[in-house]
C-alpha cells in the first residue's frame, strides 16, 4: 500500500528529472552548432507541407517553433534573418477575410518582415489556396472581396526592394483590381507592376472567375 501511494511522488520526481535532462541536452549544444543547424532549415523546402502558412498554421512555421523551445534557441533563431524571410498567406474560406483573420495576417506579416531584416523575401499569397484545383473550389470563392487583403498587401509592398521569389495565386479579377495591384496609377507606397519586374522573380498563377 505504501508503494502505491509513493507512485505519484516517484512519477513527479521522474518527470522533473526528465525535464532537467532535456533542458541540459538542449543547452549543451554550442551556439555555433545551433547556428549551423538552424541555417540548414533555411535551405529546406517546406512549401508543400503547409508549415510556412502564417495565418492558418502560425505555430508550425520553423522560425516560430525554434524560437519557443528555450531562451537560448529564441535568441539564436531571432538572430537569423533568413529564417523569417520565407512565408505564405492563404485564404481558404470566407472567415479568413474577417476582421480577426486580417488582423492575424497583419500581425504575423509585420513580425516576419521585422525579424527578417534585409534578407531577400520569398512568399506566397494565395486566394484561393494554390493546392486546390479550380474544380474543387466552392463557387463562393469568386464572390470574395479581395480588397480586404489591402492592409496585408500594403505591408508587403513596403518591402518590394527585398522581393526575390513571389507567387501570387488568385482569380484574374484580383490582378485587375486597381485598388489592390495598381498597374498604371502611381502611389508612393504601392509602385506599379512594371516597376517591380526588374526587382524580383515572380510567378503568377491566375484563376478565372465563373
Buried (B, 14 or more C-beta within 10 A) or exposed (E): EEEEEEEEEEEEEEEEEEEEEEEEEEEEBEEEEBBEEBEEBBEEEBBEEBBBBBBBBBEBBBBBBBBEEBEBBEEBBBEBBBBBBBBBBBBBBBEBBEEEBBEBBBEBBEBBBEBBEEBBBBBBBBBBBBEBEEEEBEEEBBEBEBEBBBEBBBBBBEBBEBBBBBBBBBBEBBBEBEEBBBEEEEEEEBBBBEEBEEBBEBEEEEBEEE
